[in-house]
């Protein structure tokens, strides 16, 4: 009798252990299912984001192809300095705006006086603006062999852990590395400068008012408010810009084979992306090459026509 009771007690204990083990297994399976569900959810979101990025990249590439086609088709003489056009592809509406890099001041080739005038117009006092221009010229200028490198000494005296490039700027963000330039002034200057213009001048018919005010022979419409007023082109430049045929070909207007292309993509589901790409035009075999590509940019202000245009 006692043996039967002992067997019954052992069987009950074994059953209890089995039930506990089963419960642990069920809990582990439930936790695994929850983890797998979170993994699937995260993977789905990642794939969706990646799909959007790939789709946007394809649409931007299409916008570059279409822009290049229009520019090369027009030919060198009739090539527009700016323009805009829409198209629809892959369940998205795309708006493309392109502007010649001649609308911006080239950090590598702009005269020192033009750089000083730009900084003065952006808020620096005249003496500080002149000093800033000197430092930019010093950054991009190769030192003369056998002479003291005064520019490099300035960076050492300022406690900076690097020396000036003393060669051409490779990116506009290098402006922040130039000794003495205030960060706020650099931020204000970036929308008006480039390293892709390729010349010392700008095209005054498409340049921003801040750039126009920095050009020799330009005067602000309101002398008391250089940035608030609309800069006016000199009579000589207006006449040459409006002149037909050969006279216009001799106009003091910079041209560039580089263009800044802004692509705004509006997807059907409400998503919106803006990309800005700088391209250099080529030939039939190699129509263009990408110089700079930036996604998720802020929209640019619309191009304002100059007085009399």
FIROMAR-795527 format. One record per residue (C-alpha): residue in one letter; x, y, z. Coordinates in steps of 0.2 Angstrom, whole numbers, padded with zeros to 4 digits. Example, Ala and Ser with C-alpha at 12.3 -4.5 7.8 and 13.67 -1.06 7.14 Angstrom:
<sites>
+------+-------+-------+-------+
! rest !  east ! north !    up !
+------+-------+-------+-------+
!    A !  0062 ! -0022 !  0039 !
!    S !  0068 ! -0005 !  0036 !
+------+-------+-------+-------+
</sites>
This chain:
<sites>
+------+-------+-------+-------+
! rest !  east ! north !    up !
+------+-------+-------+-------+
!    X !  0000 !  0000 !  0000 !
!    X !  0014 !  0012 !  0005 !
!    X !  0023 !  0007 ! -0011 !
!    X !  0008 !  0012 ! -0022 !
!    X !  0006 !  0028 ! -0013 !
!    X !  0025 !  0032 ! -0016 !
!    X !  0023 !  0028 ! -0034 !
!    X !  0008 !  0039 ! -0035 !
!    X !  0017 !  0053 ! -0027 !
!    X !  0032 !  0051 ! -0038 !
!    X !  0021 !  0051 ! -0053 !
!    X !  0012 !  0067 ! -0048 !
!    X !  0029 !  0076 ! -0045 !
!    X !  0035 !  0070 ! -0062 !
!    X !  0019 !  0077 ! -0070 !
!    X !  0022 !  0093 ! -0061 !
!    X !  0040 !  0095 ! -0067 !
!    X !  0034 !  0091 ! -0085 !
!    X !  0020 !  0104 ! -0084 !
!    X !  0033 !  0117 ! -0078 !
!    X !  0045 !  0112 ! -0092 !
!    X !  0031 !  0114 ! -0105 !
!    X !  0027 !  0131 ! -0098 !
!    X !  0045 !  0137 ! -0099 !
!    X !  0046 !  0130 ! -0117 !
!    X !  0030 !  0139 ! -0121 !
!    X !  0036 !  0155 ! -0113 !
!    X !  0052 !  0154 ! -0123 !
!    X !  0043 !  0151 ! -0139 !
!    X !  0032 !  0166 ! -0136 !
!    X !  0047 !  0177 ! -0133 !
!    X !  0055 !  0170 ! -0149 !
!    X !  0039 !  0174 ! -0159 !
!    X !  0039 !  0192 ! -0152 !
!    X !  0057 !  0195 ! -0156 !
!    X !  0055 !  0188 ! -0174 !
!    X !  0039 !  0199 ! -0176 !
!    X !  0050 !  0214 ! -0171 !
!    X !  0064 !  0209 ! -0183 !
!    X !  0051 !  0207 ! -0197 !
!    X !  0044 !  0224 ! -0193 !
!    X !  0061 !  0232 ! -0193 !
!    X !  0066 !  0223 ! -0209 !
!    X !  0050 !  0229 ! -0217 !
!    X !  0053 !  0247 ! -0212 !
!    X !  0072 !  0246 ! -0218 !
!    X !  0067 !  0239 ! -0234 !
!    X !  0054 !  0252 ! -0237 !
!    X !  0067 !  0266 ! -0233 !
!    X !  0079 !  0258 ! -0244 !
!    X !  0067 !  0256 ! -0258 !
!    X !  0062 !  0274 ! -0257 !
!    X !  0081 !  0279 ! -0258 !
!    X !  0084 !  0268 ! -0273 !
!    X !  0068 !  0275 ! -0282 !
!    X !  0073 !  0293 ! -0278 !
!    X !  0091 !  0290 ! -0284 !
!    X !  0084 !  0283 ! -0301 !
!    X !  0073 !  0298 ! -0303 !
!    X !  0087 !  0310 ! -0299 !
!    X !  0098 !  0301 ! -0312 !
!    X !  0083 !  0302 ! -0325 !
!    X !  0082 !  0321 ! -0321 !
!    X !  0101 !  0323 ! -0325 !
!    X !  0099 !  0314 ! -0341 !
!    X !  0085 !  0325 ! -0347 !
!    X !  0094 !  0341 ! -0341 !
!    X !  0110 !  0336 ! -0350 !
!    X !  0100 !  0331 ! -0366 !
!    X !  0092 !  0349 ! -0366 !
!    X !  0108 !  0358 ! -0363 !
!    X !  0118 !  0348 ! -0376 !
!    X !  0104 !  0349 ! -0389 !
!    X !  0104 !  0368 ! -0388 !
!    X !  0122 !  0369 ! -0393 !
!    X !  0136 !  0380 ! -0385 !
!    X !  0129 !  0397 ! -0392 !
!    X !  0111 !  0395 ! -0388 !
!    X !  0113 !  0385 ! -0372 !
!    X !  0102 !  0392 ! -0358 !
!    X !  0109 !  0397 ! -0342 !
!    X !  0094 !  0391 ! -0332 !
!    X !  0078 !  0383 ! -0334 !
!    X !  0065 !  0371 ! -0326 !
!    X !  0054 !  0357 ! -0332 !
!    X !  0043 !  0343 ! -0325 !
!    X !  0040 !  0325 ! -0329 !
!    X !  0032 !  0310 ! -0321 !
!    X !  0039 !  0293 ! -0318 !
!    X !  0037 !  0278 ! -0306 !
!    X !  0022 !  0285 ! -0297 !
!    X !  0030 !  0302 ! -0294 !
!    X !  0029 !  0319 ! -0300 !
!    X !  0046 !  0327 ! -0303 !
!    X !  0051 !  0345 ! -0305 !
!    X !  0069 !  0349 ! -0311 !
!    X !  0077 !  0366 ! -0310 !
!    X !  0095 !  0369 ! -0317 !
!    X !  0106 !  0384 ! -0316 !
!    X !  0123 !  0387 ! -0322 !
!    X !  0137 !  0388 ! -0309 !
!    X !  0142 !  0405 ! -0317 !
!    X !  0128 !  0411 ! -0305 !
!    X !  0140 !  0409 ! -0291 !
!    X !  0157 !  0416 ! -0286 !
!    X !  0171 !  0404 ! -0288 !
!    X !  0182 !  0403 ! -0273 !
!    X !  0197 !  0397 ! -0283 !
!    X !  0197 !  0411 ! -0296 !
!    X !  0187 !  0426 ! -0289 !
!    X !  0197 !  0442 ! -0287 !
!    X !  0201 !  0447 ! -0270 !
!    X !  0191 !  0463 ! -0271 !
!    X !  0176 !  0453 ! -0276 !
!    X !  0177 !  0441 ! -0261 !
!    X !  0179 !  0456 ! -0250 !
!    X !  0164 !  0464 ! -0257 !
!    X !  0154 !  0448 ! -0254 !
!    X !  0159 !  0447 ! -0236 !
!    X !  0155 !  0465 ! -0233 !
!    X !  0138 !  0463 ! -0241 !
!    X !  0135 !  0448 ! -0229 !
!    X !  0138 !  0458 ! -0214 !
!    X !  0157 !  0460 ! -0211 !
!    X !  0165 !  0477 ! -0208 !
!    X !  0176 !  0482 ! -0223 !
!    X !  0192 !  0479 ! -0214 !
!    X !  0187 !  0462 ! -0208 !
!    X !  0180 !  0458 ! -0225 !
!    X !  0197 !  0463 ! -0233 !
!    X !  0206 !  0452 ! -0221 !
!    X !  0195 !  0437 ! -0225 !
!    X !  0198 !  0439 ! -0243 !
!    X !  0217 !  0439 ! -0240 !
!    X !  0215 !  0423 ! -0230 !
!    X !  0205 !  0414 ! -0244 !
!    X !  0218 !  0420 ! -0257 !
!    X !  0232 !  0413 ! -0245 !
!    X !  0223 !  0396 ! -0244 !
!    X !  0222 !  0394 ! -0262 !
!    X !  0239 !  0401 ! -0267 !
!    X !  0255 !  0390 ! -0268 !
!    X !  0269 !  0398 ! -0258 !
!    X !  0285 !  0404 ! -0267 !
!    X !  0299 !  0392 ! -0265 !
!    X !  0313 !  0398 ! -0254 !
!    X !  0303 !  0411 ! -0245 !
!    X !  0295 !  0412 ! -0228 !
!    X !  0278 !  0404 ! -0227 !
!    X !  0268 !  0417 ! -0218 !
!    X !  0251 !  0410 ! -0222 !
!    X !  0256 !  0394 ! -0213 !
!    X !  0263 !  0404 ! -0198 !
!    X !  0246 !  0412 ! -0196 !
!    X !  0238 !  0395 ! -0194 !
!    X !  0251 !  0390 ! -0181 !
!    X !  0249 !  0406 ! -0171 !
!    X !  0230 !  0403 ! -0171 !
!    X !  0233 !  0386 ! -0163 !
!    X !  0225 !  0376 ! -0177 !
!    X !  0231 !  0358 ! -0179 !
!    X !  0232 !  0360 ! -0198 !
!    X !  0240 !  0370 ! -0211 !
!    X !  0232 !  0380 ! -0226 !
!    X !  0230 !  0369 ! -0242 !
!    X !  0239 !  0382 ! -0252 !
!    X !  0231 !  0375 ! -0267 !
!    X !  0214 !  0376 ! -0275 !
!    X !  0198 !  0373 ! -0265 !
!    X !  0191 !  0356 ! -0268 !
!    X !  0175 !  0359 ! -0259 !
!    X !  0166 !  0375 ! -0253 !
!    X !  0165 !  0368 ! -0235 !
!    X !  0184 !  0371 ! -0234 !
!    X !  0179 !  0389 ! -0232 !
!    X !  0176 !  0384 ! -0214 !
!    X !  0194 !  0379 ! -0212 !
!    X !  0201 !  0396 ! -0217 !
!    X !  0208 !  0405 ! -0202 !
!    X !  0199 !  0420 ! -0196 !
!    X !  0183 !  0417 ! -0205 !
!    X !  0168 !  0418 ! -0193 !
!    X !  0157 !  0402 ! -0194 !
!    X !  0141 !  0413 ! -0196 !
!    X !  0149 !  0422 ! -0210 !
!    X !  0154 !  0406 ! -0218 !
!    X !  0136 !  0399 ! -0217 !
!    X !  0129 !  0415 ! -0225 !
!    X !  0142 !  0414 ! -0239 !
!    X !  0140 !  0396 ! -0244 !
!    X !  0124 !  0398 ! -0255 !
!    X !  0134 !  0411 ! -0266 !
!    X !  0150 !  0402 ! -0269 !
!    X !  0156 !  0387 ! -0278 !
!    X !  0172 !  0378 ! -0284 !
!    X !  0164 !  0373 ! -0301 !
!    X !  0162 !  0390 ! -0310 !
!    X !  0179 !  0389 ! -0317 !
!    X !  0181 !  0407 ! -0320 !
!    X !  0184 !  0424 ! -0311 !
!    X !  0167 !  0431 ! -0316 !
!    X !  0149 !  0427 ! -0314 !
!    X !  0134 !  0429 ! -0325 !
!    X !  0125 !  0444 ! -0318 !
!    X !  0108 !  0439 ! -0327 !
!    X !  0106 !  0424 ! -0316 !
!    X !  0116 !  0428 ! -0300 !
!    X !  0108 !  0432 ! -0283 !
!    X !  0107 !  0450 ! -0278 !
!    X !  0121 !  0447 ! -0265 !
!    X !  0133 !  0441 ! -0279 !
!    X !  0128 !  0456 ! -0290 !
!    X !  0132 !  0468 ! -0276 !
!    X !  0150 !  0461 ! -0275 !
!    X !  0154 !  0463 ! -0293 !
!    X !  0164 !  0478 ! -0299 !
!    X !  0153 !  0492 ! -0306 !
!    X !  0138 !  0487 ! -0297 !
!    X !  0128 !  0498 ! -0286 !
!    X !  0113 !  0493 ! -0274 !
!    X !  0097 !  0501 ! -0278 !
!    X !  0096 !  0508 ! -0260 !
!    X !  0114 !  0513 ! -0254 !
!    X !  0108 !  0512 ! -0236 !
!    X !  0103 !  0494 ! -0238 !
!    X !  0114 !  0484 ! -0249 !
!    X !  0105 !  0467 ! -0246 !
!    X !  0087 !  0474 ! -0245 !
!    X !  0088 !  0483 ! -0261 !
!    X !  0089 !  0476 ! -0279 !
!    X !  0107 !  0478 ! -0285 !
!    X !  0107 !  0487 ! -0302 !
!    X !  0117 !  0482 ! -0317 !
!    X !  0128 !  0496 ! -0324 !
!    X !  0122 !  0503 ! -0341 !
!    X !  0137 !  0496 ! -0350 !
!    X !  0133 !  0478 ! -0344 !
!    X !  0115 !  0480 ! -0347 !
!    X !  0118 !  0486 ! -0365 !
!    X !  0130 !  0472 ! -0369 !
!    X !  0119 !  0458 ! -0361 !
!    X !  0104 !  0464 ! -0371 !
!    X !  0114 !  0467 ! -0387 !
!    X !  0111 !  0454 ! -0402 !
!    X !  0123 !  0444 ! -0412 !
!    X !  0142 !  0447 ! -0410 !
!    X !  0140 !  0461 ! -0398 !
!    X !  0132 !  0450 ! -0386 !
!    X !  0145 !  0437 ! -0388 !
!    X !  0158 !  0450 ! -0382 !
!    X !  0147 !  0454 ! -0366 !
!    X !  0157 !  0453 ! -0350 !
!    X !  0146 !  0438 ! -0344 !
!    X !  0155 !  0422 ! -0337 !
!    X !  0149 !  0406 ! -0345 !
!    X !  0151 !  0389 ! -0337 !
!    X !  0149 !  0371 ! -0343 !
!    X !  0144 !  0366 ! -0325 !
!    X !  0126 !  0366 ! -0319 !
!    X !  0118 !  0364 ! -0303 !
!    X !  0102 !  0353 ! -0304 !
!    X !  0089 !  0353 ! -0291 !
!    X !  0077 !  0338 ! -0292 !
!    X !  0061 !  0339 ! -0282 !
!    X !  0052 !  0322 ! -0281 !
!    X !  0034 !  0321 ! -0275 !
!    X !  0028 !  0303 ! -0273 !
!    X !  0010 !  0298 ! -0273 !
!    X !  0010 !  0293 ! -0255 !
!    X !  0015 !  0311 ! -0249 !
!    X !  0033 !  0308 ! -0248 !
!    X !  0044 !  0322 ! -0254 !
!    X !  0063 !  0323 ! -0257 !
!    X !  0074 !  0336 ! -0264 !
!    X !  0092 !  0332 ! -0271 !
!    X !  0105 !  0344 ! -0278 !
!    X !  0118 !  0338 ! -0290 !
!    X !  0132 !  0348 ! -0299 !
!    X !  0136 !  0341 ! -0316 !
!    X !  0149 !  0345 ! -0329 !
!    X !  0144 !  0344 ! -0347 !
!    X !  0154 !  0333 ! -0359 !
!    X !  0152 !  0326 ! -0376 !
!    X !  0141 !  0313 ! -0385 !
!    X !  0152 !  0298 ! -0379 !
!    X !  0152 !  0305 ! -0361 !
!    X !  0137 !  0317 ! -0360 !
!    X !  0140 !  0323 ! -0342 !
!    X !  0149 !  0318 ! -0326 !
!    X !  0144 !  0321 ! -0308 !
!    X !  0154 !  0333 ! -0298 !
!    X !  0144 !  0334 ! -0282 !
!    X !  0128 !  0325 ! -0276 !
!    X !  0118 !  0330 ! -0260 !
!    X !  0101 !  0323 ! -0255 !
!    X !  0089 !  0330 ! -0243 !
!    X !  0093 !  0348 ! -0246 !
!    X !  0082 !  0363 ! -0242 !
!    X !  0073 !  0370 ! -0257 !
!    X !  0081 !  0385 ! -0265 !
!    X !  0073 !  0402 ! -0267 !
!    X !  0066 !  0404 ! -0285 !
!    X !  0077 !  0413 ! -0297 !
!    X !  0073 !  0432 ! -0298 !
!    X !  0075 !  0441 ! -0314 !
!    X !  0085 !  0456 ! -0315 !
!    X !  0078 !  0473 ! -0318 !
!    X !  0073 !  0476 ! -0336 !
!    X !  0073 !  0457 ! -0340 !
+------+-------+-------+-------+
</sites>
